[in-house]
């Protein structure tokens, strides 16, 4: 594997060995010495290093993004599952209490009908009592009026 070409510049293989840090000790020394005086190879080396650095950063970003997506997906699934469990529990409580039963609804309807009947009876009784009280009050007023007509001292 040649690390220098015929013009004395570093080859693509040489840059690969240098960037990936797979060059032997002797090759690293030769490459670093050449980079110290050759501006063209130094520029190419910096370009190669930027590519590698960008790739590493992209991999780290990708890992973080994937981790966040997995976390958010798990959170949303848990949230949906929790809501479904709560809804199921409430449904079971209502179901076992008889809230969805037609017989319960019919019993409640009968109770309401009976309550309305009792209320109507009470209303009539109340009306009768009020009528009686009103008549008694009128009789008392009539007696008071009659007594006012009798001159004082007469019976």
C-alpha positions as CSV (number, residue, x, y, z in Angstrom):
1,X,0.0,0.0,0.0
2,X,1.6,3.2,-1.1
3,X,0.9,6.4,0.9
4,X,2.7,8.8,-1.5
5,X,2.2,9.1,-5.2
6,X,4.9,9.9,-7.9
7,X,4.6,13.6,-7.3
8,X,5.3,13.2,-3.6
9,X,1.8,14.0,-2.4
10,X,-0.3,11.8,-0.1
11,X,-2.6,9.3,-1.9
12,X,-6.2,8.6,-1.0
13,X,-5.0,5.4,0.7
14,X,-2.6,7.5,2.8
15,X,-5.4,9.9,3.8
16,X,-7.6,7.0,4.7
17,X,-5.0,5.4,6.9
18,X,-4.3,8.8,8.6
19,X,-7.9,9.7,9.2
20,X,-9.0,6.3,10.4
21,X,-5.8,6.1,12.6
22,X,-4.9,2.7,11.1
23,X,-1.4,3.8,9.9
24,X,1.6,2.3,11.5
25,X,3.9,4.4,13.7
26,X,6.4,4.9,10.9
27,X,3.7,5.8,8.3
28,X,2.2,8.3,10.8
29,X,5.6,10.0,11.2
30,X,6.1,10.2,7.4
31,X,2.6,11.5,6.9
32,X,2.8,14.1,9.7
33,X,6.2,15.3,8.4
34,X,4.8,15.7,4.9
35,X,1.8,17.6,6.2
36,X,4.1,20.0,8.0
37,X,5.5,21.5,4.8
38,X,2.9,20.6,2.0
39,X,-0.1,23.0,2.0
40,X,-2.0,21.2,-0.7
41,X,-2.0,17.9,1.3
42,X,-2.8,19.7,4.5
43,X,-5.9,21.2,2.9
44,X,-6.9,17.8,1.6
45,X,-6.3,16.3,5.1
46,X,-8.5,19.0,6.7
47,X,-11.3,18.3,4.2
48,X,-11.1,14.5,4.9
49,X,-11.2,15.2,8.7
50,X,-14.3,17.4,8.3
51,X,-16.0,14.6,6.4
52,X,-15.3,12.1,9.2
53,X,-16.2,14.6,12.0
54,X,-19.5,15.4,10.2
55,X,-20.3,11.7,9.9
56,X,-19.6,11.1,13.5
57,X,-21.8,14.0,14.5
58,X,-24.6,12.8,12.2
59,X,-24.5,9.4,13.8
60,X,-24.7,10.9,17.3
61,X,-27.6,13.1,16.2
62,X,-29.3,10.1,14.6
63,X,-28.9,8.1,17.8
64,X,-30.4,10.9,19.9
65,X,-33.3,11.4,17.5
66,X,-34.1,7.7,17.4
67,X,-33.9,7.6,21.2
68,X,-36.3,10.5,21.5
69,X,-38.7,9.1,19.0
70,X,-38.7,5.8,20.8
71,X,-39.3,7.5,24.1
72,X,-42.0,9.7,22.8
73,X,-43.7,6.7,21.1
74,X,-43.6,4.8,24.3
75,X,-45.0,7.8,26.2
76,X,-47.9,8.2,23.7
77,X,-48.6,4.5,23.8
78,X,-48.7,4.5,27.6
79,X,-50.9,7.6,27.6
80,X,-53.3,6.0,25.2
81,X,-53.2,2.8,27.1
82,X,-53.8,4.6,30.4
83,X,-56.8,6.4,28.9
84,X,-58.2,3.2,27.6
85,X,-57.8,1.4,31.0
86,X,-59.5,4.3,32.8
87,X,-62.4,4.3,30.3
88,X,-62.7,0.5,30.7
89,X,-62.7,0.8,34.5
90,X,-65.4,3.5,34.5
91,X,-67.5,1.4,32.1
92,X,-67.2,-1.7,34.3
93,X,-68.2,0.3,37.4
94,X,-71.3,1.7,35.6
95,X,-72.1,-1.7,34.1
96,X,-72.0,-3.5,37.4
97,X,-74.0,-0.8,39.1
98,X,-76.8,-1.3,36.6
99,X,-76.6,2.1,35.0
100,X,-77.0,0.5,31.6
101,X,-79.7,-2.0,32.6
102,X,-83.2,-1.5,31.1
103,X,-84.8,-2.9,34.3
104,X,-83.0,-0.2,36.4
105,X,-84.2,2.5,34.0
106,X,-87.7,1.1,34.1
107,X,-87.6,1.0,38.0
108,X,-86.4,4.6,38.0
109,X,-89.2,5.6,35.6
110,X,-91.8,3.9,37.9
111,X,-90.3,5.7,40.9
112,X,-90.6,9.0,39.1
113,X,-94.2,8.3,38.1
114,X,-95.0,7.3,41.7
115,X,-93.3,10.5,42.9
116,X,-95.3,12.6,40.5
117,X,-98.6,10.9,41.7
118,X,-97.7,11.5,45.3
119,X,-96.8,15.1,44.6
120,X,-100.1,15.7,42.8
121,X,-102.0,14.2,45.8
122,X,-100.0,16.4,48.2
123,X,-100.7,19.4,46.0
124,X,-104.5,18.7,46.2
125,X,-104.4,18.1,49.9
126,X,-102.4,21.3,50.3
127,X,-104.9,23.2,48.1
128,X,-107.8,21.8,50.2
129,X,-106.1,22.9,53.5
130,X,-105.4,26.3,52.1
131,X,-109.1,26.6,51.0
132,X,-110.3,25.6,54.5
133,X,-107.9,28.1,56.1
134,X,-109.1,30.8,53.8
135,X,-112.8,30.0,54.6
136,X,-112.1,30.1,58.4
137,X,-110.2,33.4,58.0
138,X,-113.2,34.8,56.0
139,X,-115.6,33.7,58.7
140,X,-113.5,35.4,61.4
141,X,-113.4,38.6,59.4
142,X,-117.2,38.4,58.8
143,X,-117.7,38.0,62.6
144,X,-115.5,41.0,63.3
145,X,-117.4,43.1,60.8
146,X,-120.8,42.0,62.4
147,X,-119.5,43.1,65.9
148,X,-118.4,46.5,64.6
149,X,-122.0,47.1,63.5
150,X,-123.4,46.5,67.0
151,X,-123.4,49.8,69.0
152,X,-121.3,49.8,72.1
153,X,-123.1,48.4,75.1
154,X,-125.7,46.5,73.2
155,X,-125.8,42.8,72.9
